[in-house]
Amino acid sequence: MRLAVWLLAVLLSLATGPLLAQEKPAVRSAEIRATQQGYELDAQIDLPLNRTLEEALLKGINLFFVAELEITKRRGWWWFDEGIVDASRKMRIYYHLLLRRYVIEIGYMTKTAGTLEEALELLGTLEGWQVLERGALKNGRRYDARLRVRLDTAQLPKPLHIGAVSGDRWDLSTPWHEWSFNAPVADKPMPLVP
């Protein structure tokens, strides 16, 4: 009987091991694209919440996140890289107790979701974030970029802020996602035909 219980525990740990490995915060993809107004970032981020953060949401506590983007241009081995942009975007998620829906705010956009899974998917989707003006990048040049998203514990209510500094239950941050890209060229606008 003990052998059967042990085998069952081993099989369960093998079956759930890959699932647990996927539940780490990470930037899945990120891309800089050119538009007529400038350069925009599109990214997909996995932001699984631990039990403490889920319970905080259900109790009406706002969780603030910050997306941080850095773009640099290499100058060579003899000098420091040139910083092109160091941008950040604030995001917020909370549970509206009266509506019984999650509310997600990214920049000036607000969306709602019925489930936590849908809310985290919306929170982890950055689309059309303008990070540079037109002409800030030189066509054909190679640039390095890195992106991460972290929980902004400084925005937590003061009683929680004290505990957040010392505990890892309030720590949520993706590792830096790094990539290189050639400056994209914007599509030319279609001429208006009378």
Contacts in CASP RR format, 6 or more apart in sequence:
PFRMAT RR
TARGET T0000
AUTHOR 0000-0000-0000
METHOD contacts of the structure
MODEL  1
MRLAVWLLAVLLSLATGPLLAQEKPAVRSAEIRATQQGYELDAQIDLPLN
RTLEEALLKGINLFFVAELEITKRRGWWWFDEGIVDASRKMRIYYHLLLR
RYVIEIGYMTKTAGTLEEALELLGTLEGWQVLERGALKNGRRYDARLRVR
LDTAQLPKPLHIGAVSGDRWDLSTPWHEWSFNAPVADKPMPLVP
22 46 0 8 1.000
23 48 0 8 1.000
24 46 0 8 1.000
24 48 0 8 1.000
25 45 0 8 1.000
25 46 0 8 1.000
25 47 0 8 1.000
25 48 0 8 1.000
25 149 0 8 1.000
25 172 0 8 1.000
25 173 0 8 1.000
25 174 0 8 1.000
26 45 0 8 1.000
26 46 0 8 1.000
26 174 0 8 1.000
26 175 0 8 1.000
26 177 0 8 1.000
27 43 0 8 1.000
27 44 0 8 1.000
27 45 0 8 1.000
27 46 0 8 1.000
27 147 0 8 1.000
27 148 0 8 1.000
27 149 0 8 1.000
27 174 0 8 1.000
27 175 0 8 1.000
27 177 0 8 1.000
28 43 0 8 1.000
28 44 0 8 1.000
28 45 0 8 1.000
28 46 0 8 1.000
29 43 0 8 1.000
29 44 0 8 1.000
30 41 0 8 1.000
30 42 0 8 1.000
30 43 0 8 1.000
30 44 0 8 1.000
30 145 0 8 1.000
30 147 0 8 1.000
30 177 0 8 1.000
30 179 0 8 1.000
31 41 0 8 1.000
31 42 0 8 1.000
31 43 0 8 1.000
31 181 0 8 1.000
32 39 0 8 1.000
32 40 0 8 1.000
32 41 0 8 1.000
32 71 0 8 1.000
32 131 0 8 1.000
32 143 0 8 1.000
32 145 0 8 1.000
32 181 0 8 1.000
32 184 0 8 1.000
33 39 0 8 1.000
33 40 0 8 1.000
33 42 0 8 1.000
33 184 0 8 1.000
34 40 0 8 1.000
34 183 0 8 1.000
34 184 0 8 1.000
34 185 0 8 1.000
34 186 0 8 1.000
34 187 0 8 1.000
35 130 0 8 1.000
35 186 0 8 1.000
36 134 0 8 1.000
36 186 0 8 1.000
36 189 0 8 1.000
37 130 0 8 1.000
37 133 0 8 1.000
37 134 0 8 1.000
38 130 0 8 1.000
38 132 0 8 1.000
38 133 0 8 1.000
38 134 0 8 1.000
38 135 0 8 1.000
38 136 0 8 1.000
38 186 0 8 1.000
39 130 0 8 1.000
39 131 0 8 1.000
39 132 0 8 1.000
39 133 0 8 1.000
39 134 0 8 1.000
39 136 0 8 1.000
39 137 0 8 1.000
39 184 0 8 1.000
40 128 0 8 1.000
40 129 0 8 1.000
40 130 0 8 1.000
40 131 0 8 1.000
41 69 0 8 1.000
41 126 0 8 1.000
41 128 0 8 1.000
41 129 0 8 1.000
41 131 0 8 1.000
41 147 0 8 1.000
42 126 0 8 1.000
42 127 0 8 1.000
42 128 0 8 1.000
42 129 0 8 1.000
43 67 0 8 1.000
43 124 0 8 1.000
43 125 0 8 1.000
43 126 0 8 1.000
43 129 0 8 1.000
43 147 0 8 1.000
44 124 0 8 1.000
44 125 0 8 1.000
44 126 0 8 1.000
45 67 0 8 1.000
45 123 0 8 1.000
45 124 0 8 1.000
45 125 0 8 1.000
45 126 0 8 1.000
45 149 0 8 1.000
45 174 0 8 1.000
46 124 0 8 1.000
46 174 0 8 1.000
47 65 0 8 1.000
47 120 0 8 1.000
47 123 0 8 1.000
47 124 0 8 1.000
47 149 0 8 1.000
47 172 0 8 1.000
47 174 0 8 1.000
48 120 0 8 1.000
49 57 0 8 1.000
49 63 0 8 1.000
49 116 0 8 1.000
49 120 0 8 1.000
49 172 0 8 1.000
50 169 0 8 1.000
50 172 0 8 1.000
52 169 0 8 1.000
52 170 0 8 1.000
53 63 0 8 1.000
53 151 0 8 1.000
53 169 0 8 1.000
53 170 0 8 1.000
53 172 0 8 1.000
54 116 0 8 1.000
56 63 0 8 1.000
56 160 0 8 1.000
57 63 0 8 1.000
57 93 0 8 1.000
57 94 0 8 1.000
57 95 0 8 1.000
57 102 0 8 1.000
57 116 0 8 1.000
58 95 0 8 1.000
60 94 0 8 1.000
60 95 0 8 1.000
60 97 0 8 1.000
61 94 0 8 1.000
61 156 0 8 1.000
61 157 0 8 1.000
61 160 0 8 1.000
62 92 0 8 1.000
62 93 0 8 1.000
62 94 0 8 1.000
62 155 0 8 1.000
63 92 0 8 1.000
63 93 0 8 1.000
63 94 0 8 1.000
63 151 0 8 1.000
64 90 0 8 1.000
64 91 0 8 1.000
64 92 0 8 1.000
64 151 0 8 1.000
64 152 0 8 1.000
64 155 0 8 1.000
64 156 0 8 1.000
65 90 0 8 1.000
65 91 0 8 1.000
65 92 0 8 1.000
65 93 0 8 1.000
65 123 0 8 1.000
65 149 0 8 1.000
65 150 0 8 1.000
65 151 0 8 1.000
65 152 0 8 1.000
65 172 0 8 1.000
66 88 0 8 1.000
66 89 0 8 1.000
66 90 0 8 1.000
66 91 0 8 1.000
66 149 0 8 1.000
66 150 0 8 1.000
66 152 0 8 1.000
67 88 0 8 1.000
67 89 0 8 1.000
67 91 0 8 1.000
67 126 0 8 1.000
67 129 0 8 1.000
67 147 0 8 1.000
67 148 0 8 1.000
67 149 0 8 1.000
68 86 0 8 1.000
68 87 0 8 1.000
68 88 0 8 1.000
68 147 0 8 1.000
68 148 0 8 1.000
68 149 0 8 1.000
68 150 0 8 1.000
69 85 0 8 1.000
69 86 0 8 1.000
69 87 0 8 1.000
69 88 0 8 1.000
69 89 0 8 1.000
69 129 0 8 1.000
69 131 0 8 1.000
69 145 0 8 1.000
69 146 0 8 1.000
69 147 0 8 1.000
70 83 0 8 1.000
70 85 0 8 1.000
70 86 0 8 1.000
70 145 0 8 1.000
70 146 0 8 1.000
70 147 0 8 1.000
71 83 0 8 1.000
71 84 0 8 1.000
71 85 0 8 1.000
71 131 0 8 1.000
71 132 0 8 1.000
71 143 0 8 1.000
71 144 0 8 1.000
71 145 0 8 1.000
72 81 0 8 1.000
72 82 0 8 1.000
72 83 0 8 1.000
72 84 0 8 1.000
72 143 0 8 1.000
72 144 0 8 1.000
72 145 0 8 1.000
73 81 0 8 1.000
73 82 0 8 1.000
73 83 0 8 1.000
73 84 0 8 1.000
73 141 0 8 1.000
73 142 0 8 1.000
73 143 0 8 1.000
73 144 0 8 1.000
74 81 0 8 1.000
74 142 0 8 1.000
74 144 0 8 1.000
75 81 0 8 1.000
75 82 0 8 1.000
81 144 0 8 1.000
84 132 0 8 1.000
84 136 0 8 1.000
84 137 0 8 1.000
84 143 0 8 1.000
85 131 0 8 1.000
85 132 0 8 1.000
85 136 0 8 1.000
87 131 0 8 1.000
89 106 0 8 1.000
89 107 0 8 1.000
89 126 0 8 1.000
89 129 0 8 1.000
90 107 0 8 1.000
90 152 0 8 1.000
91 104 0 8 1.000
91 105 0 8 1.000
91 106 0 8 1.000
91 107 0 8 1.000
91 123 0 8 1.000
91 149 0 8 1.000
92 103 0 8 1.000
92 104 0 8 1.000
92 105 0 8 1.000
93 102 0 8 1.000
93 103 0 8 1.000
93 104 0 8 1.000
93 105 0 8 1.000
93 119 0 8 1.000
93 120 0 8 1.000
93 123 0 8 1.000
94 102 0 8 1.000
94 103 0 8 1.000
95 101 0 8 1.000
95 102 0 8 1.000
95 103 0 8 1.000
96 102 0 8 1.000
96 103 0 8 1.000
96 112 0 8 1.000
99 112 0 8 1.000
100 114 0 8 1.000
101 112 0 8 1.000
101 113 0 8 1.000
101 114 0 8 1.000
102 112 0 8 1.000
102 113 0 8 1.000
102 114 0 8 1.000
102 115 0 8 1.000
102 116 0 8 1.000
102 118 0 8 1.000
102 119 0 8 1.000
103 110 0 8 1.000
103 111 0 8 1.000
103 112 0 8 1.000
104 110 0 8 1.000
104 111 0 8 1.000
104 112 0 8 1.000
104 113 0 8 1.000
104 119 0 8 1.000
104 122 0 8 1.000
104 123 0 8 1.000
106 122 0 8 1.000
106 123 0 8 1.000
106 126 0 8 1.000
111 122 0 8 1.000
113 119 0 8 1.000
113 121 0 8 1.000
113 122 0 8 1.000
124 149 0 8 1.000
134 186 0 8 1.000
137 143 0 8 1.000
137 183 0 8 1.000
137 184 0 8 1.000
138 183 0 8 1.000
139 183 0 8 1.000
139 185 0 8 1.000
140 182 0 8 1.000
140 183 0 8 1.000
141 182 0 8 1.000
141 183 0 8 1.000
142 180 0 8 1.000
142 181 0 8 1.000
142 182 0 8 1.000
143 180 0 8 1.000
143 181 0 8 1.000
143 182 0 8 1.000
143 183 0 8 1.000
144 178 0 8 1.000
144 179 0 8 1.000
144 180 0 8 1.000
145 178 0 8 1.000
145 179 0 8 1.000
145 180 0 8 1.000
145 181 0 8 1.000
146 176 0 8 1.000
146 177 0 8 1.000
146 178 0 8 1.000
146 179 0 8 1.000
147 176 0 8 1.000
147 177 0 8 1.000
148 173 0 8 1.000
148 174 0 8 1.000
148 175 0 8 1.000
148 176 0 8 1.000
148 177 0 8 1.000
149 173 0 8 1.000
149 174 0 8 1.000
150 172 0 8 1.000
150 173 0 8 1.000
150 174 0 8 1.000
151 170 0 8 1.000
151 171 0 8 1.000
151 172 0 8 1.000
151 173 0 8 1.000
153 161 0 8 1.000
153 164 0 8 1.000
153 165 0 8 1.000
153 170 0 8 1.000
153 171 0 8 1.000
154 161 0 8 1.000
156 164 0 8 1.000
156 170 0 8 1.000
160 170 0 8 1.000
163 170 0 8 1.000
164 170 0 8 1.000
164 171 0 8 1.000
END
